[in-house]
Amino acid sequence: MPQSTEIADFIAGLPKAELHVHMQGAASAETILALSRKYPEEGLPQDEAAMREFYRFTDFANFIAVYVAASRLVRTGDDIHQLAVGLGRDLAATNVRYAEVTVTADSHLKVGIAPDELADALTRGRADVLAASGVDIAWVYDIDGDFGIPSGERTLAWAAEHRPAGSIGFGIGGREVGVPRSDFADLFRRATDIGLQSLPHAGETVGPDQVWSAIDQLGAKRVGHGLAAAQDPTLMAALAERGIALEICPTSNVCTKAVPDLASHPFPILREAGVRLTLNTDDPGMFGTDLNNEYRIGHEVFGLDRAALAELARESVRASFAPDSTRAKVLAEIDAYVQTAP
């Protein structure tokens, strides 16, 4: 394999797509600190050292608690716009050309952002990111499973009525224990009826049954994480046969204790079984990572060479719901880069 500096340079220049990144979780500790100082009544840390400690997670439940607390700091459309523009800048810095960004719309509506204000902020943010950096952003609206069906109903109603430009997906995240994905089947059916793709998280911290539910009851077109599929050869075969890609987020999985360490990550098992895989950051601001780092992990931990990394980048584009013209453009950029990269 090439030396690490050579592979790092190759990865840095490689055009990419990102399919699993949460707008709120992409915000850096510094951004969240600024919002905490703006809204001190929320009681979150007010100094840098305390905020960085706040972002050290003990387990998945603690991560969710921190995520929800940080979400309460996003109070206005301008805050939403700031997050979108900051994310676009960070995506461009890692040569991401297209990104499907998850927004937990109901959490913003619940703190008092008006429905039309939220939609306008996302529309403006997307347009400003494209104009400033050429990064094309699409939106996925997820619900926190802990907030149940009512949250899904509000999210779906908002998406149906306001539908910001670039809206492509409907998802569910958060805790899986005690939150069967099958409970949300009707919501996902209705989401697909209005043209949103089914993109649920499943099998991140529990067994393969949740992944089966995601693909059979929710009609998943991709699955967020899906790590537990590695425990079930029949499930891996079904994913491969149906062409359902998994959105793999290695650093996230270690930070939330979904896996004990990178060496234990099931990426190689899933790849060997022929499951379609993409690499993503999930919550890069909270986990101190970026997409270049996830690709470096692909090389250093999972043993992917330049050709395999380039193919992984292509697979992310092919597994996306970008317009055909965007997919063709980014795929052509990848091919041209591979042919000319030193």
N, C-alpha and C positions, 0 to 999 in steps of 0.2 A: 504493500500500500504506500501511497505518497506520504512524505513526512508531514507532521501535524501543521507546520506553518504553511506548507503548500496546500493542504486540504482546507485549512481555514480561509486562505485567500480564495480558493475555488468556491467554497460555500458562500463567502461574502458577496461574490459577484453573481451567484446563480439566481436567476429570476424565480420567484416562488409564488405560491398561493397559500393562504392561511384559512383553514376551515373551522377552527374551534378556538375562538378567542372572545372573552367576555369584555364588553366595553368598560364596565365598572372595575373589573379585576385587572384590566390592562393599565390602569392609572398607577403611577409610581407612588412610593411612600411619600415623596416630596409633594406630589399633587394632593394626596389625601390629607397630608399635614396642613396644607394651605386651606383646604376646605374645612378641616377641623377647627382651625383658628377663625375661620369665617363664621362657623356655627358652633361656638363653644358650649352651648346649652346641651349638645348631644353627649358631652362628657368623654369624648375620645381624647387620646394623648395630644398634648399641646407642644411638645418638644421633640426634636428629631430622634434622640436616643430612645425615648419611650415609644415613639411610633414604630421604629424598627423592631423593637421588642414585641410590640403588639402584632407585628407581621411574622412572628415566629410561631408556627402552628404545632400544637401537641398531637392533634389527630384530626380526622375529617370533620367531626362535629364542631371542634374549635374553629376550624377554617370557615365553616358555614356561619358560625356565630359572628366572626370577624367580618366576613363578607356582608352579612345583613347589616351590621352596625355601620360599616363604611358606606353602604348604600343610602343610609339615612342622611348622609352629608350632601347628597345631590338633590337640591331643592328647587332649582329653577331651570328654565329652558337654556339660559346662558351657561349654567353648570354642565348641562348635557352637551351643548355645543363645544365647550372647552374640552370635555373628555374625548369627543369625537375627533377634534382637530389634533389633540395630543396623540391619540392613537394613530391617526394617519401619518403624523410625522415619524413616529417610532416604526411603523410598518415600512415606510419608505426607506428608512435607514438600514433595513435588512433586505432590501430589494424585493419586498413583497409587492406584486403587481395587482393582486386581487385578493379580497378578504371577505369572508362571511362572518359578520360580527354579531354576537349574541347580546341582546338587550332584554333585561327583565322589566318590561314596560310597567307591569302592575306595581312594582316597588316604587317607581317614580310617580305613578298616579296616586298611590296611597299617601305620599308625603305632601301632596297638594299641587303638583304640577298639572295644569289643565291639559285635557286630552289633545286639543289642537296645538297647544304650546309645545308639548312633547313631540308631536309629529313634525311641526315646523322646525324644531331644533335638530332633529335627525336629518331632515331633508336639507337644511342649510349646512349642517356638518358634513354630510356626504358630498355635497357640491363643492364646498370649500376645500375638502381634502383632495378631490379629483383635480381641481384647478391648481392647487399648490404643489402637488407631488405626483399626479398621474395615477395614484392608487385608487382603484375602483372598489368601493365598499358596498356590500349588500347586507341586509338586516335579517336576523333570525330572532323571533320573539319567544323567549322561554318563560316558563312558570316555575316557581319554587314548589316542589312537591309538598313541602310542609304546609303551604297555604291552601292546598287542595283544589277541588273543583271550582269553588267560587272565584279564586284567582284566575283560573283558566278561562272562565266565562267572561270576566272583565277584560282579560288580555285579548281574547278572540273578538269580542265586541269592538274594542278599540281598534284592532288591526283591520277589521272589516270596514269600519266607518272611515278611518283616517288614512290608513295604508300609505305610509311615506314611500317616496320613490326608492326602489331597490329592495323592497320587502320580498323575501323569498322563502322564509321558513318558520316553522313552529316547533318548539321544543319543550323539554322538561328537564330540570336539573335538581340540585339539592340532595337531601337525604334520600336514600333508597330503602333503608330498613323501615318496615312498617308502611311504606308508600308504594304499593304494587303499581307497576306501570299500566297493568291492564285496567285499573280503575279509570284511566283517562282516555280509553279507547274512543268514546263518543266525541270528545273534544277534538281529538286528532282527526277523526273522520270528517268533522265539520270544517276543520282547518284546511284539509286537502280539498274540500268542496269549494273553498274560496281561493284556491290556487297556491296555498302555502305547503311547502314540502315538509314531510314528517322527519324531524331531526332530533330525536330524544337522546339524553344521556341514559346509559344503562350498563350494568355490570362493571361499575367503577369500584365499588366497595363491597358488593355482595356477589352471589353465585350466578351461574349462567341462566337461571330461570328468568331473570329480569331481561336478559338479552333476547331470549326466546319471545317474551311478551312484547318487547319493543318491535321485533320484526313481524310477529304474527298478529298481535292485537293492535299495535299502533301503526303498522305499515311503514316502518322506518325505511327511509331511503339511504341513510347513513346512521351510524350509531356513535354517540359521543363516548369515548373511552372503550367500553366493551371488553375490558381486560379479562373478565371471567370466562369469555368464550374459549380461552386457552385450556380450560378445565374440561371441555366437552368436545371430543373429536367430531361428533355428529353435528354439533352447532357450527364448528369451524367449516365443515364440509358444506353446510347449508349456506353460510355466509359467502363462501367462495363460489358456490354454484349460482347463487342469486346475484352475485356482483355487488353485495352491500359492503361498502367501505367502513372501516373503523377510523375514528379521529383519535390518534394516539398522542398523549401529552406526557412524555417521560418525567420531566422535572416536576410537574404538578403532582404526578402519582407518588413521587418520593416525598414531596413536601406535605402532602395530606395523609401520608402513611398508608395510601392504597397499596403500595408495595414497599418492602423494607429498604430496598436500595436498587440502584440501576442494574446491578448485576443480576438481580432477581426478576427483572421486568420480563413479561411474556412476549415482548415484541418478536424475538427470534422464533418462538414457537408458532405464533400466528403467521409470520411470514413464510415459514417452512410449510405450513398447511395450505398456503395459497390464498389466504385472506387478503383482500385489498386493504392497504394501510396508507395513512397519511400522517405526517408529523406536524404538531401544532404546539402552541404555548399555553392555552387555557386562560391563565391569569398572570401574564408576564410581570406586571408591576408588583403583584403580591409575592411572586415566587422568585423574583430577581433573575429572569431569563429573557431570551428573545429567540426568534426563529433560527437565527444562525447558530445559537448554542444548541438547540434541539437537533439540528443537522450534524453538529460536531459530535453530539452523543451518538447519533446514528453511525458515525464513522468509528469513534473511539471505543464505544461499548458494544454496539451491535455488529460491527465489522463491515459496514457498507463502504465500498470503494466509490470512486468518482462516478462511474457509470451507474451504480446502484442509487447514489444520491440524486443524480439527475433524473433517473427514472421515478424516484419518489416524488420529486418536484412535479414531473409530468402527471403522475397519478393524482396529486392534489388538484391539479387543474381539471383533469378528466372527471374526478369525483365531485366537482363543484357544480353549482347551478347558475354559473355565469352564462350570459348569452353566448351563442355559438361563435359570434365574431370575437368576443373577448377571449374565449378559450383558444381559438385558432391563433390569435395574436400572441398570447402568452406562451403557448406551446412552440410557436415559431421562434420566439425570443430565447427560450431554453435551448432549442436545437442549435440556433446560431451561436449562442454562448459556448456550448459544449465543443463546437467545432473550432472555436478561436481561442478558448481559454488556454493559458500557458500550462 
